[in-house]
Amino acid sequence: MTDPLDKATSKAPATLGEGCLSRYDPEELSPEDGTEFPDAAELWKQTHPQDDAE
C-alpha cells in the first residue's frame, strides 16, 4: 500500500454494542485488520513490571 488513505476507505469490521460499549466483533476481525500482534506478551512485561515481582 503506497497511499495511507487507501486503508481509510476500506470497509470497517462489524461492531457489537452501542455508544461507549461499542467494540469490534472479534469474529469479524482478520489479520488484514491488524489483529496480529506477536510482541504483545513482551510489551505487557515492559508495561507491567510489578506483575513479575508477585
Backbone bond lengths (Angstrom), bond angles and torsions (degrees), N, CA, C in turn:
res aa  C-N    CA-C-N  psi(-1)  N-CA   C-N-CA  omega(-1)  CA-C   N-CA-C  phi
1 M - - - 1.452 - - 1.530 107.40 -
2 T 1.298 115.93 121.11 1.455 119.89 -179.77 1.521 112.25 -97.83
3 D 1.314 117.11 -30.22 1.464 120.99 -179.35 1.531 109.60 -99.95
4 P 1.335 119.28 117.23 1.467 120.60 -177.93 1.525 113.49 -64.00
5 L 1.307 118.08 -18.99 1.459 120.62 179.70 1.523 112.90 -81.50
6 D 1.340 117.50 -11.54 1.464 120.07 178.07 1.527 110.54 -59.42
7 K 1.314 118.00 -40.68 1.456 122.12 -179.26 1.529 110.95 -65.73
8 A 1.320 117.07 -34.71 1.462 121.10 -177.28 1.519 112.35 -65.81
9 T 1.303 117.89 -23.62 1.458 120.27 -178.22 1.520 112.48 -94.28
10 S 1.333 117.42 -2.50 1.457 119.44 -179.50 1.528 110.63 -77.50
11 K 1.304 116.22 164.89 1.466 122.21 -178.57 1.527 109.95 -69.40
12 A 1.320 116.60 129.56 1.459 121.91 178.42 1.534 109.32 -77.58
13 P 1.326 117.76 148.82 1.464 120.12 177.11 1.531 111.36 -64.02
14 A 1.302 116.32 156.11 1.461 121.66 178.18 1.528 109.85 -63.55
15 T 1.328 116.10 152.00 1.462 120.87 179.62 1.520 110.57 -119.45
16 L 1.316 114.47 160.10 1.460 123.17 175.13 1.513 107.93 -118.81
17 G 1.305 118.51 148.61 1.455 121.84 177.32 1.518 112.22 77.19
18 E 1.346 114.45 178.50 1.464 120.48 -179.46 1.512 110.51 -135.88
19 G 1.315 115.77 157.99 1.463 121.58 175.73 1.516 112.15 59.53
20 C 1.338 116.12 -133.02 1.465 120.15 -177.17 1.525 111.83 -70.81
21 L 1.321 118.55 -10.66 1.463 121.94 177.93 1.526 112.06 -96.58
22 S 1.320 117.24 3.56 1.450 121.69 -179.72 1.530 110.14 -70.04
23 R 1.326 116.05 136.71 1.459 121.66 178.53 1.524 108.27 -152.80
24 Y 1.335 115.62 159.16 1.459 119.06 178.24 1.524 109.76 -69.88
25 D 1.312 116.02 142.63 1.457 122.25 177.61 1.525 108.01 -73.48
26 P 1.341 118.91 115.38 1.468 120.94 -178.19 1.524 113.18 -59.00
27 E 1.324 117.37 -28.74 1.467 120.76 179.66 1.527 111.81 -69.98
28 E 1.316 117.50 -22.30 1.464 121.99 -177.37 1.530 112.64 -94.46
29 L 1.328 118.77 -11.37 1.459 121.66 -177.32 1.524 111.03 -79.71
30 S 1.323 115.23 149.65 1.456 121.61 179.12 1.526 108.61 -140.18
31 P 1.315 118.07 171.02 1.467 119.93 177.05 1.527 113.11 -57.42
32 E 1.325 117.54 -26.95 1.465 120.47 177.51 1.522 111.96 -66.43
33 D 1.337 117.24 -21.50 1.464 121.99 178.87 1.528 111.77 -87.51
34 G 1.309 116.71 0.67 1.460 119.87 179.60 1.520 113.07 84.50
35 T 1.334 117.33 31.52 1.460 120.39 -177.86 1.525 112.94 -83.44
36 E 1.314 118.07 -10.90 1.457 120.90 179.23 1.522 109.62 -87.19
37 F 1.313 117.56 126.74 1.454 122.21 177.45 1.526 107.96 -143.11
38 P 1.345 116.58 80.82 1.464 120.89 -173.04 1.532 113.89 -63.48
39 D 1.318 118.80 -22.12 1.456 120.92 -177.65 1.532 112.44 -97.71
40 A 1.319 118.03 17.02 1.464 121.43 -177.58 1.524 111.93 -60.68
41 A 1.324 118.36 -42.33 1.470 120.91 -178.92 1.521 110.88 -63.59
42 E 1.322 117.17 -41.23 1.470 120.63 179.03 1.524 110.68 -66.26
43 L 1.319 117.88 -41.75 1.457 121.36 177.92 1.531 110.30 -61.98
44 W 1.329 116.90 -40.84 1.467 120.88 178.79 1.529 110.33 -60.46
45 K 1.330 117.13 -44.01 1.466 121.08 179.12 1.524 111.63 -61.96
46 Q 1.327 116.63 -38.66 1.457 120.78 -179.40 1.524 111.89 -70.76
47 T 1.309 117.44 -35.30 1.460 120.43 -176.19 1.526 113.56 -91.61
48 H 1.339 117.60 -11.24 1.466 121.52 -179.75 1.531 110.63 -132.28
49 P 1.321 117.67 59.78 1.479 119.07 -177.82 1.531 113.14 -64.81
50 Q 1.323 118.86 -25.02 1.461 120.88 -179.38 1.530 111.27 -65.98
51 D 1.341 118.49 -24.67 1.456 121.11 179.46 1.528 110.92 -67.53
52 D 1.330 118.13 -31.54 1.457 122.31 179.24 1.522 111.86 -69.35
53 A 1.329 117.40 -31.75 1.455 121.70 -176.22 1.530 112.19 -72.66
54 E 1.312 117.75 -22.61 1.469 121.18 -176.65 1.490 113.89 -78.32
